[in-house]
């Protein structure tokens, strides 16, 4: 079974990369989409490097978010 979401906790809160109804993977923080991607790995890379829309606190690239999706917590469908 493939994950439908991945999460990573930071000092500012939890970031999610999750498949949405449009069948794209969205980076979500505090209920806001910071970008959408065809697959989850590029989303993790873009977020880790600050190349997405930024959350309200600013540039996420200094939070130590891993580029490798294998370092995120996977969430399976219920």
Secondary structure, DSSP 8 states (H G I E B T S, - for coil): --EEEEEEEETTEEEEEEE-TTSSEEEEETTEEEEEESSHHHHHHHHHTT-S--BTTB-GGGG---SSGGGSEEEE--
